[in-house]
Amino acid sequence: MAIQLKCLSHTPLRGRNNPAPEIVAEVEAQLARARAEVEAFDPELILLFAPDHYNGLFYDLMPPFVLATEAISVEDYGTLPGKLSIPKELAMQLQRHLLDSDIDMTLSHRLQVDHGCTQTLEEMTGSLTRYPVIPIIINSVAPPFGPYRRIRQLGEAVGRFLAGLNKRVLILGTGGLSHEPPVPLLRDAPEDIAEFLIAGRNPTPEARAAREARTLAAGQIYGGPDCPLTPLNVEWDQQFMNTLLQGDLQAVDAFDVDEISRTAGRSTHEIRTWVAAFAALQAAGNYRAEKRYYRAINEWICGYGILTAEQM
C-alpha cells in the first residue's frame, strides 16, 4: 500500500482572465511538476474529494456529501466531456464501509459533476478516464453547512478503507482557498434565481454562457474598489495550510462556518475537500507534507495554493 495526496485550488477563470504572464508560468510549472509526480506514482485508484457549484446538486435534494458510482461531466468552462472511470463495485464497498462507520453517505448512480471535480482531475492526469477514480462531492457552496468535525470524520473513515486496499492510491482535494465568486444565496433570492438554485439542472447553452460571463466579469474587478465580494485573505489561507502541514486536524473542529464566510469568502468552504483529503491520509498512517505554491490571484478569484503529501 502507498498513498499520495495532492490538494489544489481550482479556478474556471484560468486561461480566461489571466494575471501577469509570469504568474501564469509559475502556476503552469507547478501543475506540470505535480502531474509528473502523479504519472511516476501511477496510481491504481484516485479518491477525489470535490465540491459542486449548482451543476449536479440543487436544493431540491442537497446532501452534505455524496459518493458517485457513475459521474458525467457537465463540461462547464470548457472542461473535458464524458464519464469518469469509476470502479462501481469498489465504490459500493466504500459506501458500505462509510455507512458501517456511522457516516451517512448519500449515494448516486448517475451524478453530474462540474469543473470543481473535473478540472483538477484533468490537470493531474490529462484525462477523466486515465485512472480509476471514486469521487465524493462535498457540499461547499449551499448553506446550511454541517460542522467541520463531520468532514474530518468523513475523511478518516475513507482513509481507513483506503489503508486496507493494498493499492497505490492518490487522494485529491480540489477547491478553495479564500474566495467569493458571484454565487447567489437562496435566502432572499428573487423567484427566478431561487428556482435555479432549487432545480436548475441541464441549463440551456445560453443560460450556461450567461452564468460563466458573470463569473468572468466578477474576475475582472475582483479585489478592486468596485467589487462588493469578500476579498482574498492571505493570512487566513496561510494559517489553514499550516494547520494541514502540521497534521493538527483536530483544530478544524473549532472552525466557525459564519466566521470563515465573513473573513475569507463564502466559497472558502471548498476547503472541506482539503480537510477530508488530509484526514484520510492521516487515518491511513503518518505523513509528510509540503507547501508547493501559494499566491493570491484576484484575476482567478482565488487564493491559489498547492499542497502535496505522502505516507512516511
BELTAMO-V374528 format. One record per pair of residues at least 24 apart in sequence whose ideal C-beta (glycine too) atoms are under 7 Angstrom apart, sorted by the first residue. I is the first residue (numbers start at 1). GAP is how many residues later the second one is. If there is no record, write none. Layout:
# BELTAMO-V374528
I:GAP, I:GAP
This chain:
# BELTAMO-V374528
1:162, 1:164, 1:165, 1:166, 2:166, 2:309, 3:159, 3:166, 3:168, 3:278, 3:281, 3:307, 3:308, 4:37, 4:166, 4:306, 5:166, 5:272, 5:273, 5:276, 5:303, 5:304, 5:305, 6:28, 6:118, 6:164, 6:166, 6:302, 7:166, 7:267, 7:270, 7:300, 8:112, 8:166, 8:298, 9:167, 9:168, 9:293, 9:294, 9:295, 9:296, 10:105, 10:106, 10:109, 10:110, 10:164, 10:165, 11:289, 11:290, 11:291, 11:293, 12:64, 12:65, 12:103, 12:203, 13:202, 13:203, 13:206, 13:286, 13:287, 13:288, 14:286, 16:200, 17:199, 17:202, 17:203, 17:282, 17:283, 18:281, 19:278, 19:280, 23:272, 23:274, 27:277, 30:262, 30:263, 30:276, 31:92, 34:90, 34:272, 34:274, 35:88, 35:89, 38:86, 38:87, 38:132, 41:127, 41:129, 42:126, 43:88, 43:125, 43:126, 43:127, 44:123, 44:124, 45:87, 45:122, 45:124, 46:85, 46:86, 46:87, 46:124, 46:126, 47:87, 47:111, 47:115, 47:122, 47:124, 47:233, 48:69, 48:73, 48:85, 48:86, 48:87, 48:124, 49:87, 49:89, 49:123, 49:124, 49:224, 49:227, 49:228, 50:66, 50:67, 50:85, 50:87, 50:124, 50:125, 50:223, 51:65, 51:86, 51:87, 51:89, 51:90, 51:124, 51:219, 51:222, 52:61, 52:62, 52:64, 52:85, 53:61, 53:63, 53:88, 53:130, 54:143, 54:146, 55:57, 55:59, 56:55, 56:56, 56:57, 56:58, 57:80, 57:82, 58:139, 58:140, 58:141, 58:142, 58:143, 59:83, 59:127, 59:138, 59:139, 60:138, 60:139, 62:77, 62:80, 63:43, 63:76, 64:75, 64:82, 65:40, 65:41, 65:71, 65:72, 65:73, 65:74, 65:89, 66:40, 66:41, 66:42, 66:45, 66:71, 67:24, 67:27, 67:28, 67:38, 67:40, 67:67, 67:69, 68:40, 68:43, 68:67, 69:40, 70:39, 70:40, 70:41, 71:40, 71:42, 71:64, 72:40, 73:40, 73:45, 73:55, 74:38, 74:39, 74:40, 76:38, 76:39, 76:132, 76:136, 77:38, 77:135, 79:36, 79:39, 79:40, 79:43, 80:38, 80:42, 80:48, 82:46, 82:47, 84:44, 84:45, 84:49, 84:51, 85:44, 85:47, 85:48, 86:47, 86:48, 87:45, 90:44, 91:43, 94:40, 94:67, 97:60, 97:64, 98:59, 101:56, 103:50, 103:51, 103:54, 112:89, 113:24, 116:58, 116:59, 120:52, 120:54, 124:48, 138:134, 138:135, 138:138, 140:35, 140:129, 140:130, 140:132, 141:42, 141:126, 145:112, 145:124, 148:104, 148:105, 148:107, 148:127, 149:104, 151:121, 151:124, 151:125, 152:97, 152:100, 152:101, 152:123, 152:127, 154:122, 155:120, 155:121, 155:122, 155:123, 155:124, 155:125, 155:128, 156:123, 156:124, 156:127, 158:122, 159:120, 159:121, 159:122, 159:123, 159:124, 159:125, 160:123, 162:118, 162:122, 163:121, 163:122, 171:106, 171:109, 171:110, 172:105, 173:100, 173:101, 173:103, 173:104, 174:99, 175:95, 175:96, 175:98, 176:92, 176:94, 176:95, 176:98, 177:60, 177:63, 177:91, 177:94, 177:125, 177:126, 177:128, 178:54, 178:55, 178:58, 178:59, 178:86, 178:87, 178:90, 178:125, 179:53, 179:86, 179:88, 179:89, 179:122, 179:123, 179:124, 180:49, 180:50, 180:85, 180:86, 180:87, 181:34, 181:37, 181:86, 181:120, 182:32, 182:33, 182:36, 182:47, 183:83, 183:84, 218:83, 219:80, 219:81, 219:82, 222:76, 222:79, 223:75, 230:35, 232:64, 232:66, 232:71, 233:30, 233:31, 234:62, 234:69, 236:27, 236:28, 237:57, 237:66, 237:68, 240:31, 241:50, 241:53, 241:64, 241:66, 244:30, 244:34, 244:45, 244:63, 245:44, 245:46, 245:62, 247:35, 249:29, 249:30, 249:33, 281:28, 284:27, 285:26, 286:26, 287:24, 287:25, 288:24
